[in-house]
Amino acid sequence: MDFRLTPEQENFRCDIRAFLREALPEPPEIPEDSWLLGFDRAFSQRLAARGWIGLTWPQEYGGQGKSYLDRVVLTEELLRHGAPVAAHWLGDRQMGPSILRYGTPAQKATFLPKIIAGDLVFCIGMSEPGAGSDLAGLQTKAVEDGDAYVISGQKIWTSFAHLADYCYLVARTNPEVPKHKGISEFLVDMRTPGITIKPIVDMTGAHHFNEVFFDQVRIPKDCLVGEKDRGWYQIASQLDYERSGIERLMSNYGLLEAITRHVRATGEIRREVVRHTLAQLHIEWTMGRHLVYKVAWLLSQGIIPNAESATAKTYCTEFEQRLAQTASALMGGYGQLMPGSHRALLAGRVARAYLYAPAYTIQGGTSTILRNIMATRGLGLPPG
């Protein structure tokens, strides 16, 4: 494939950078993981005013009809600058495309304009305490009762549940069939009685994960997305969007730049081992970028990139772990200090990245599961 962007796409990149210089005159103290930590509805609405949410969606639904390559350009620049994009992230990346593909006309009319305007925050109710990697093993139930479904169960690792307007919930609607065949998807208003949210604070001290409990939560039947009992097959296409984005590579990009500046400023760059280590990181980052752009190119061609998405996510998140570990080693003892414990802010950023790094290869699908996808769907090997 040709990795060169069109002149229009390069101009688009320049427009985004100009907007960010004006919108973010002072860069955030910790720009890493801004799609998880940078929650700012007002900023999302500013992006919406530029038409930069729902960029790839059809114009009839308020989108720009742009390609997935255009969207990669946009998200790459937003994350490069640590822009606070978490408020609209899930709706733009995942829930909007799902509603476009499977939603009813009424659901499209209700939800898509609000997502594009930056007015609607989603969380995703997938993982459960006993069903993380094995999503088909979920036990949350949605039982039909007259003109409603009654939901009971628990979800975990639910980012932004405490801030979200709606949950895109996956629940079991038929316990009598093989586990993949009895799952459905729902749009659940988080203000519905019976929902309890408990925070999960991670090792860095941040709170975006939550536990969510559903106790006889009654929702209208028109909250069902797509076909009843076909949710597993609908989820499969969603996960390609979730896994293959450049956020899987760019979460720690600011750290790569910062640690490079640090070793130059301190003179450590003169040490051969340091130069080679940094060169290796930059080479690996470039390789990951090519994998992500390839997935975007395939999507732009109408190709569903199952194996390619799994490959990109696995490589990029394992690279981010190596980056955090290497940055900590290069900082020495300071690399273990959290923000506030030392006047050098970089030390705190390195420590935060090091502590959070194990999550990268778990959230969005574990590397073990993704390697199975590469083997079965990419190489045609039998399931192992």
Secondary structure, 3 states (H helix, E strand, C coil): CCCCCCHHHHHHHHHHHHHHHHHCCCCCCCCCCHHHHCCCHHHHHHHHHCCCCCCCCCHHHCCCCCCHHHHHHHHHHHHHCCCCCHHHHHHHHHHHHHHHHHCCHHHHHHHHHHHHCCCCCEEEECCECCECCCHHHCCCEEEEECCEEEEEEEECCCCCCCCCCEEEEEEECCCCCCHHHCEEEEEEECCCCCEEEEEEECCCCCEEEEEEEEEEEEEEHHHEECCCCEHHHHHHHHHHHHHCCCHHHHCCHHHHHHHHHHHHHHCHHHCHHHHHHHHHHHHHHHHHHHHHHHHHHHHHCCCCCHHHHHHHHHHHHHHHHHHHHHHHHHHHHHHHCCCCCCCCHHHHHHHHHHHHHHHHHCCCCCHHHHHHHHHHHHCCCCCC
